[in-house]
Amino acid sequence: MFGFLFRSEEDRLSHKYTRLMNRAYNLALVDKEKSDKINERAQKIREQLRRMNYRKLDNFI
């Protein structure tokens, strides 16, 4: 029930990255500019994960 309280910072960021990329993908055909902004936010999170040496990062690329 309260599993989100026990997630690591890396897991939270990877979940956020996945949600943002999915949202950017869905918006790409409708509003390219908004999709690009969301994609940019997702890439910043990806860089944070890379700096943290997140092991599951290879699954996203």
Protein Blocks (a to p, Z undefined) as FASTA:
>chain_A
ZZmmmpcfklmmmmmmmmmmmmmmmmmmmmmmlmmmmmmmmmmmmmmmmmnopaklmmmZ
Z
